[in-house]
Amino acid sequence: MNISYNWLKELIDFDFSAQELAEKLTNAGVAVDSVEPFGEDDYVLTFDLTSNRSDCLSHLGIAREVRALTGNHLKSLVNTERIPSDKPSDLVRIEASDCYRFTARIIKGVKVGSSPDWLVRKLEAVGERSINNIADITNYVMHELGQPMHAFDLDRLEGSRIIVRRARKGEKIKTLDGVERTLDDTMLAICDVCKPVAIAGIMGGEESGICEETTNVLLEVAYFDKNSIRQTSRRLKLSTQASYRFERGVDIENLIQASNRATELICEIAGGVDVEFVDIYPARSSRVTVELRPDRVRELTGVNVEREEILRILSLLGFILQGDFSSDKLSFEVPSWRHDISIEEDLIEEVIRIVGYDSISEELAPSFGAGEYQPNEARKRNLRKVLTDLGFSEAICYSFIDISHDEQFELASNFVNEGLDEKFITLKDSIIEGAVRMRPTLLPGLLDSIRRNFNYGQRNVRLFEIGRAFAALSKEHGAFPVERELFAIAMTGGYMLQNKALPIRELDFYDAKGALEAAFDALNLPEPSFKPENVRHLRTGQSAAIYFGDRRVGTLGRLSDSIAQKYKFRQPVFVAEVDLELLLSLEEEKVFYKKLPSFPSIVRDVAFLVSKNLSFAEIRRAIKEQEFPLLSRIEFVEVYEGREIPEDMRSLTIRLEYRSEERTLKEEEVEAVNEAVIEFLKASFGVVKRFS
Amino acid sequence: MKEQIQRIKDELREALSSFDNLDLRELKLVEVEANLRKLRDLKIRFTGKKSPISEAKRQIGALPAEQRASFGKLIQETESEILNSIEHLERELASYALDLKTRVESLDVTIPGFRPESGSLHPITLLRQRIEDIFVSMGYAVEDDREIENDYYNFDALNIPEGHPAREAEDTFYTTNGLALRSQTSTVQIRAMERRGVPIRIIAPGKVYRNDTPDPTHIPMFHQVEGLCVDRGITMAHLKGTVAEWLRRLFGKGTKIRMRPSYFPFTEPSAEFDFSCFKCSGTGVFEGEKCRPCKGTGWIELGGCGMVHPNVLRNCGVDPQVFSGFAFGFGLERMCAMLYSIDDIRLMYENDVRFLKQFR
C-alpha cells in the first residue's frame, strides 16, 4: 500500500520528514518498507502492513496513526455533511445477510471525461492509472478514506434499481477486466432487476459501468461480510484493491463520509447534481467494548504507564472511555474502523506500541528447573561426529519424494502397515511436481543427491542423513501417521585422503559396513550381526540385513543394478538404512574393565580354502562353540579371490590366538590345539588348510 | 716383544694409510659405509680375539714376574692407541655418513599429512546444536513433536480459526487424509504444554513446510526454532531480555536487539525482533562498503515474538489470569544464510558435497 507524503499532510499536520515519519510509523507497528521521492516535492511511502491493520489501508488510516504519535488533530476534508434519507426507498433492496449496509447515491447530469492534472498526479503517486474522472474519483476516495466504492451508469441498470442478493448458480457476468465469470449461490452479487451488475465488493460489470455516454450515476458505497468477500475472491481467483480491503474489514461508520466526499468531488469535477441518497443499514450492531485494568499494562509489558497516559493514547487512537476513569477496570468502546481489538491484551498492545517497544527493558525470566536436551541427543551427536570423521557429509533432503520411487526400496521393518490400501502418506498437491509422497525411506533423497553430485563432477561422495520417514497407521480419515526417525548412508567413488587428489582405492561393501559398525559403536550398542539376505533395492550377494539379537534393524549393501541404471550410475553405490528409533531404544552396553592378560599369547595365521557359501561368521561361531582349550581369540586376517583359487571358493586367512592366564605357553602345546582346530574345520565343513 | 709391538703398529699404519688422503666430500654414502665396514674389520683384526694384541696379552703370563707389569702396561697403551686411531676415523666417517643420510632422507614437510578425508555436518545442524546448547544452559528443555499435524494443532489451538487469512493461505501442504504438514513449529508449544503443563521453558527446533515455489529465499521445507516460556509474572521485558541474551551468546557481547510491533494470531502483544548486524556491528558499513547481511541498515530482521495469546493458554488448560508467557520463533535457514553469507538457500538442500564441506 502506497501513501503520498503531501496528500497525508492534507489530512493532518506534522513536522516529520518523510524518513522520520517512516521510522516512527514502523516503530509503532505500521511498517514502512521504503520511502521514494516522487515528482518535485513529494515522497511515496510503501507500507508492509500486517493483515490485522486494514484500518491503515488509506491516507486517513495513516493520519490516525500520526494523530496518536503527535497528538495533532485530523483536518476535515468534507464540506457537505449530507445525511441520507431514512425513508423507505425502492432504489435499493438487500436480500442477503452478507450485506451489512448499503448506500446508494444518484448523481444526475455528469459529464464523463478525463481527470484534472492534480487528480491524475495523486493517483499516480499511489500507483493508480487514470481511467476517467468518475472512476478516478472513486479510486481517489478509496485511497483517501479507505472505503472502496463503485459507480454504475444508472441508465444501464435494468429497472434503475439495485438488489443485493446471492447469485444464482450459473449466473454469468462480464467484469470490468473483460472476463466472463460464472457465479454460484455462495457469492454475493449486486443486481439490477434481472441480472448481476457487479460482484459485490470485488469488481463491477462491464455492461453497467461508466462510459463516455454516461450522464446519470448510481454511486454504491457499502459494507459486506469479510468472509463472504474472501471466499468469493478465492473461488473466482480474483483479487482487487476493493476485495483486499473488504475481506480485511473497512469502517462501516465511514460510508456516509466517503459517499459525501466522492459526491462532492464528482459534482465539482464532472458536474452533476446530487439528487438522491439512500442508506440501508439492516445490520446495525452495538459497538464492541473492551475492559482494561491499567495495572495489567505493567504486568504484561514490564513498563509502568500511568493511567492518564493510557487514556490519552487510547483516546488519540479513537477509543472512547465509557464510565468511570478512576475505577479498577477502564471500559473502552472500540472505534468502528478497528476490527482487530477484542480483548484486554489488544488494548495493552495499542498502548505499548505508541509508548514504544524501546521503553521495554531487558530482563531474564526467573529460572525454573534445569535445561534438558531431547532424549538421546548426546548419542545422536556422537553418531554424527563419528560419521563426519569417517568422511561422510550430512545431507538434508526434502521429506516429500516422487511417487516413481514407490515399491523400489525395501522399507524399515515393522513400520509400514501392509494391510492398508493406502500405506503411505500422500500430499494433495506439491509445488515440486510429482513429489507428493511423504518419504517412507531416506534412500531416494540420498540417491538423488548423489546424482546431483555426479552432475557437478563430484564422483567421490559419502553422505548420511538422519530424518523422519512417514507411513500410514490406519485408514481412518485424519488418523496420525507413523513418523519414524531413520538413519541412512550412501557412498560411492574412491577412498579419499584429505587434500590429496587421488583416492588410495575404490570404496567397497566393507567401507559401508565399517561405517555402520562405527555408527553402532558411537551409539554404544552391543555387537550386531550381519546376515546375507536378499533385499529389494540391493544387489544379491552384496546385501545384508542387520540384526541386534533377533531384531532386524536395517539393511546394507550395494545398490541394485536396476536402480543404478535408472539413476545412470556408472560406478557402484553402497547404501544402508537403519531404524534409528529402534536402535536408540536398545539397551546401551555397560562398560566394565577387563583385567589385562598377564602372559604373552601365541598366534597362528591359517589360510583356508573355503566355499563362497560358507561365511567367516559361521566358521568363527563353529570354532567358538567347540571351546578349544587355550584358544582365546579368533580374528579375520584377509580374504583372497583370484588366481589359484577356484571361482566358487575363497582363500580365508584367520588368526587364532592362544593364551593362558596361568603361564607362558609352549609352542608344542599350542601346535596341538591349532591342529585340532584345523581338523575340526575339515571334519565339519570340509574346509582345507592351504599351503600344507 | 717390543719389536712385536712395533710391528703391529707398523702394520696398523700401513692398514690405515688408505684413510690418510681420504677426502670425505668426494665420497658417496655407500663408499662411506664401505669404509666404515673396513674400519670395523680392522678393529677386529687388531684388537679382536685373534689379533696380535690378544696374542701378546696371552703371552704376558709366561713372562718373568718383574716384566709383567711394564709389559702389560705397554700392551694396554698400544691397544688404546690402536683403538683411538681407528675409532677417531670411525667417528669422523659415521658423522659424515649421518650427514649424508640426513640429506638424502630429507622430506618436503609441506606435503599434506596422511589422513582420511573427513566430512562435515549440515550447516543447519551446526547452528541448531549451537542454539540448543545456549538454551539448555539457560534452563530450557529442547522439545519436538509431529511434523504431520491436524488442523487443531496447526491452527485452532494457535488461535487461527477457520476463515483466518493465515489459515486460508494456499501455502499449507495437506495430505489426502486431511492432515497438514505443520507450517510452523508453534504446534510444539501446544503439544509441550499439554504434556508438561506450566510453568514451562522450552525451545522446539524442527522442520516445517510451506507449499512455496523454491527461489533464492524460499524453499518448501525449512527449519524453525520456537521458544516458549510460561510462568507467573512473565513480561515483555523477559521476552526482550531472553532474546537479547541468546543472540549475544551467539553473536557476541556487543549485540543489541530491537523489537517492532507486529501481528501474529498466537501472540498479543506481538513483535518482530531484529538484532544489530554481526558483521558491521550495527554500523551498516563493512570495509568501506554497504554491509551485505544487513543491507546497510545495521539491523537484521530475524523472527517474530510476543506474549502468548490468552486463547492459546486457555486451549492448553492454562489460566491466563494466573500465568503469562512469551513465545518467539525464527527460521534457521535464513539465519544460516546470513551467518555464512549464502545467497541462495536452495543450496542447503542440494547436498552438493563441495557446499557441505565448507561448514564446521
Contacts between the chains, C-beta under 8 A, distances in Angstrom:
chain1	res1	chain2	res2	distance
A	26	B	260	6.2
A	27	B	260	6.1
A	27	B	261	7.7
A	28	B	261	6.4
A	29	B	260	6.7
A	29	B	261	2.8
A	29	B	262	6.5
A	29	B	263	7.7
A	31	B	260	7.0
A	31	B	262	7.7
A	50	B	262	5.8
A	50	B	263	3.5
A	51	B	165	5.0
A	51	B	166	7.4
A	51	B	263	6.7
A	52	B	263	4.5
A	53	B	263	7.1
A	227	B	163	5.0
A	230	B	163	7.4
A	230	B	165	7.5
A	230	B	168	7.0
A	234	B	168	6.9
A	247	B	165	7.8
A	248	B	165	7.8
A	298	B	235	8.0
A	299	B	233	7.4
A	299	B	235	6.9
A	299	B	324	7.3
A	300	B	235	6.1
A	300	B	236	6.6
A	300	B	269	7.5
A	300	B	307	5.9
A	300	B	324	6.2
A	301	B	235	6.0
A	301	B	236	4.5
A	301	B	237	7.3
A	301	B	269	7.3
A	302	B	235	3.7
A	302	B	236	5.7
A	302	B	237	3.3
A	302	B	238	7.4
A	303	B	236	7.7
A	303	B	237	7.7
A	340	B	263	7.5
A	343	B	268	7.2
A	343	B	310	6.6
A	345	B	268	4.1
A	345	B	269	6.7
A	345	B	307	6.9
A	345	B	309	7.1
A	345	B	310	6.3
A	346	B	268	6.1
A	348	B	268	7.9
A	348	B	269	6.1
A	349	B	261	6.8
A	349	B	268	5.9
A	349	B	269	3.4
A	349	B	270	7.1
A	352	B	236	7.3
A	352	B	261	7.9
A	352	B	269	5.9
A	353	B	261	3.9
A	353	B	269	7.1
A	357	B	236	7.9
A	357	B	240	8.0
A	357	B	258	7.6
A	357	B	259	4.3
A	357	B	260	6.4
A	357	B	261	6.3
A	357	B	271	6.1
A	358	B	258	7.2
A	360	B	236	5.0
A	360	B	237	5.5
A	360	B	240	5.2
A	360	B	259	6.9
A	361	B	237	4.7
A	361	B	240	7.2
A	361	B	241	7.5
A	362	B	237	6.5
A	362	B	240	5.0
A	362	B	241	3.9
A	362	B	244	5.0
A	362	B	245	7.9
A	362	B	257	7.9
A	363	B	235	7.5
A	363	B	237	4.4
A	363	B	238	5.4
A	363	B	240	7.7
A	363	B	241	4.2
A	364	B	138	7.7
A	364	B	238	6.8
A	364	B	241	4.9
A	364	B	242	6.3
A	364	B	245	6.1
A	365	B	201	7.2
A	365	B	229	5.3
A	365	B	231	6.6
A	365	B	234	5.9
A	365	B	238	4.2
A	365	B	241	7.6
A	365	B	242	6.2
A	366	B	231	7.2
A	367	B	139	5.0
A	368	B	139	6.5
A	368	B	199	4.9
A	368	B	201	5.9
A	368	B	231	6.2
A	369	B	139	6.3
A	369	B	141	7.6
A	369	B	199	8.0
A	369	B	201	7.2
A	370	B	139	6.3
A	371	B	135	6.7
A	371	B	136	3.5
A	371	B	137	6.1
A	371	B	138	6.6
A	371	B	139	4.9
A	371	B	140	5.4
A	371	B	141	6.5
A	372	B	136	6.7
A	372	B	141	4.5
A	372	B	142	6.9
A	373	B	132	6.5
A	373	B	136	5.9
A	373	B	142	5.2
A	374	B	142	4.9
A	374	B	143	7.2
A	374	B	144	6.4
A	377	B	132	7.4
A	377	B	142	6.9
A	381	B	129	7.0
A	384	B	121	5.9
A	384	B	125	6.9
A	387	B	119	6.8
A	388	B	118	5.9
A	388	B	119	4.4
A	388	B	120	5.6
A	388	B	121	5.9
A	389	B	118	5.6
A	389	B	119	7.9
A	390	B	116	7.3
A	390	B	118	7.6
A	390	B	119	7.3
A	391	B	116	5.9
A	391	B	117	4.8
A	391	B	118	5.7
A	391	B	119	5.1
A	392	B	119	4.3
A	393	B	119	3.9
A	393	B	120	5.4
A	393	B	121	8.0
A	393	B	122	7.7
A	393	B	351	7.6
A	393	B	353	5.4
A	393	B	356	4.0
A	393	B	357	6.1
A	394	B	119	7.2
A	394	B	120	7.1
A	394	B	121	4.9
A	394	B	122	4.1
A	394	B	125	5.8
A	394	B	356	6.8
A	395	B	122	6.9
A	395	B	351	4.0
A	395	B	356	7.3
A	396	B	122	5.3
A	396	B	124	6.2
A	396	B	125	8.0
A	396	B	348	6.9
A	396	B	349	6.1
A	396	B	351	7.2
A	397	B	349	6.7
A	397	B	351	6.8
A	398	B	220	7.2
A	398	B	221	5.3
A	398	B	349	6.3
A	399	B	147	7.0
A	399	B	181	7.7
A	399	B	207	6.7
A	399	B	209	7.4
A	399	B	221	6.0
A	400	B	173	7.8
A	400	B	220	7.9
A	400	B	221	7.7
A	422	B	176	7.6
A	422	B	177	7.6
A	425	B	148	6.6
A	425	B	175	5.3
A	425	B	177	7.6
A	425	B	179	7.8
A	426	B	175	6.3
A	426	B	176	4.7
A	427	B	173	5.3
A	427	B	174	6.9
A	427	B	175	5.9
A	427	B	176	7.4
A	427	B	181	7.5
A	428	B	173	7.7
A	428	B	174	4.7
A	428	B	175	6.9
A	428	B	176	5.9
A	429	B	211	7.4
A	430	B	173	7.0
A	430	B	211	6.9
A	430	B	220	7.4
A	431	B	211	5.0
A	431	B	212	6.4
A	431	B	213	5.4
A	431	B	214	7.3
A	431	B	220	5.3
A	432	B	214	7.5
A	432	B	220	6.6
A	438	B	148	7.1
A	438	B	175	7.3
A	446	B	351	7.8
A	449	B	350	7.2
A	449	B	351	3.7
A	449	B	352	8.0
A	452	B	350	5.8
A	452	B	351	6.9
A	452	B	352	6.5
A	453	B	351	7.4
A	453	B	352	6.2
A	453	B	353	5.7
A	456	B	352	5.8
A	456	B	354	7.0
A	458	B	352	7.3
A	458	B	353	5.5
A	458	B	354	6.5
A	461	B	353	5.6
A	462	B	119	6.1
A	462	B	353	7.8
A	463	B	351	6.2
A	463	B	353	7.4
A	464	B	119	7.9
A	468	B	147	6.2
A	468	B	207	7.9
A	470	B	147	7.9
A	470	B	148	6.6
A	472	B	177	7.5
A	476	B	177	7.9
A	477	B	177	5.3
A	477	B	178	5.3
A	478	B	150	6.0
A	478	B	177	6.4
A	478	B	178	4.7
A	478	B	179	6.5
A	479	B	177	6.9
A	480	B	146	6.6
A	480	B	148	6.8
A	480	B	150	7.4
A	480	B	179	7.2
A	481	B	148	5.6
A	481	B	175	8.0
A	481	B	179	7.5
A	483	B	146	6.0
A	483	B	147	6.1
A	483	B	148	6.6
A	495	B	116	7.4
A	496	B	116	7.5
A	496	B	117	4.1
A	497	B	112	7.6
A	497	B	114	6.4
A	497	B	115	6.5
A	497	B	116	6.2
A	497	B	117	5.9
A	498	B	112	6.7
A	498	B	113	7.8
A	498	B	115	4.9
A	498	B	116	7.0
A	498	B	117	4.8
A	498	B	118	6.5
A	499	B	112	3.7
A	500	B	112	6.0
